[in-house]
């Protein structure tokens, strides 16, 4: 949520440019719902040292999961010309995904695990090669970042307190990423639209998952200010 608060003003700042653009300019604000996916890494994590290890090399080397989760997005596009514009978006996992289980023997805990949460943010150029009153094809590309936050989640049961759960921030990993997307914006009215969109992120030095190219599929719902 901090990333949304940080970058949303940059997205919305474009709205103030609309009055100064031509009559054909539009400013779109939208929210998106979808999923992200990436394969599991070929290496694992040692659950005692948290160092990278070769899967199957020891009993403490734990295989890490694939990336698969629900994504929530928020963004905006400023079309300064009929076929060209700029935009920005933030896409994040609202929930956390289990990453690895840690040993609990002798700790008094019933479970101890590391969880992850993924966020993408990017700033794009937009090309609209095909456009009509009711629909348009949008091609977008740009640069941004991927942020992986990790949390330690613990649970314990005692006679004194009963069952308890604890969750705390553990650390984060930031990566530069290049983004490309294709979507079809379909107008339900003169201003309201939906946009199914497919995105590919090339993430530099991404070793927490199996590929450097996580993919997203989302449906954006939004509103256009200005003429079409």
N, C-alpha and C positions, 0 to 999 in steps of 0.2 A: 504493500500500500504506500510506502514511502516513495517508491519510484513513480507511482501514479501521481502523487502530490508534487513530485519534483518536476516531471515532464509535462503534465497536463497544462500548466500555464503557457508553455511553449506552443502546444497544440492549439490552444484557444486564442493565443495572441494573433493568429492569422485572421481571426474574425474581424479585427479592426482594420484589416487591409481591404476588406470587401468594398466599402464605399468608394475607394480610390481606384478600383479595377474597372474594367469595361462592363457594359451591361450584360455580357455573356458570362461573367465570372460567377462562380458558385463557391460557397463554403459549406462543406459537409461535416457534421458531427455524428459519430456512430459508436455503438457498443457491439462487441462480438462475443459469440459463444461457440466453442468447438473443442478440439482435442489436439494434443501434440504426441509425437512418437519418435523414438530412436531405439536402436538395438542395444543389447547389453554389452558391456565392455568385455574384451577378450581376457583381461586380467582381473584379479580380485583385490580385496582389501583384507589385510591381516587384522582380525578383530581384537587383538591385544595391543598392537603397535600403531594401527591405522596406516601402515605403510603398504604400498602396492606390492602384490605378490602374484605368482603364477598359479592359476586355478589348479587345484589338486596337488599342489606341492607340499601341503601340510594340513593338519586338521584345523588350524586356526585361519587358513586362507578361505575367505568367504566370497562367493560369487556375487557380484552386484547386479541389480535389476535393470531391465530396459526402462526407457523413459516412456511413460504412458499415463496421461492424465487429462482431466478437464481443464480448459483454459478460458479465461475471461479477458476480454480486450476492451480498450477505449482508445479512440483516435479521432483525427480530423484531417480532411483534405481541402486544400485551397486551389481551385482550378482557375488560374489567372487568365488562361486562354481556353478556347473551345476544346483543344486536344492535348493541352499540356498543363501540368500543375505540380504542386508539392504537397507532401503530407507527413504525418508522424503518428506513431501508434505505440502503445504499451500493451503487452500480453503476458498474463501471469497465471500461475496455478493458485487458486484460492485456498486449496487444501494442501496438506503435506503428503509425500509419498515415502513409504518405508524404503530405506537404502541398505543398511546392514543391521544385523542383530549383534549385540555385544554380550560377552559371557556374564552370567549373573551368579555363578557358584560362589558361595562365601560372602556375598555382598548384602544379603538380606532383601534383595530385590526380586520381584517375580518376572520382570522384563526390563531390558535396557537396550535401546536401539537408536540408531541415527536415522533421521528423516530428512528429506530434501524438498525444496520448493524452487521452481524454475520461473524466471522472468526474462522476457525479450523486450527490447525497445529499439526502435529504428526510425530514421529520418529518410524520406524517400522522394525521388522524382517520379512523376506519374505521366504515362502516355495513354491517351484514349484513341486508339486507331479506328474504332467503329462506335458510332453514337447515333441514337435516334431519340425521339421524344419519350419512349417508354423504357429504353434499356441502353446500356453502354458497356463495352469491353474495356477493362482497366488493366494495364500492365504497370507494375511498380517495382522499383529497385533502389537500394540505398545502403547505408551503413548504420551501425548501432552497436549494441552490446547484449551479452547474455549474462545474467547473474544467477548463480546457484547458491542458495542459502541452505545451511545445514543446522539441524536442531537435534538435541539429545532428549529423548522421551523415555521416562522411567516410570515404573509402577511398583508398588510394594503393598503387602498386606500384613498388618500386625494386630495382635490382640488389643493393643491400646487404642490405635487410631482407625482400625479397619482398613479398607482398601483406599489407596491414594495414588494419584498420578501427578507427575511433574514433567514440565517441558521447558527447556531453556535454549537460547541461541547458542550454537556451537562454533560457527564460522561461515565464511562465504568464499566463493571463487568467481572472479570476473573475467570475461572473455570478450574480445573484439569479434563482431560478426558482420557478414555481408548478407543482405536480405534480397530476395526476389519473390514477387507474387503475381498471381493472375486472378482476376475476379470479374464477375458479370453483375453490374448494378442494375437492378430491376425496380422501376418506379411503380409503387402501388397507388400513389396520388401524385399531384404536381410536386410534392415536397418529400413525402415519406418513401423510403426505399428499403429493400433488402439486397445484400450482396454476398452470395456464396463466393468464398475465396480460398485458394490454395497457396501456401507459402513454403518456401525453402530457405533455411538459414545455414550459411556456411560459417561455422564457429571455429575460430583459430585456437589451436592447442586444447581442444576439448577431449579430455581423457576419462571423464567420469562415466561416459557412455560409449557405445561401440562405433558410432559414425560421427563425423564432423558436420553432418548435414541433417539436423533434426527437421522434421516436416510438421506443418500445422494445417488443419482444415477447419475453417470457421464460417459461420454465417453472421454477417454484420447487419445490424438494423440501425437506420439513421434518418436524419432530416437534413435537407438541402436548403440553405439560405441563398436567395438570389435567383436569377432566371436560368432556364435551361438552354 
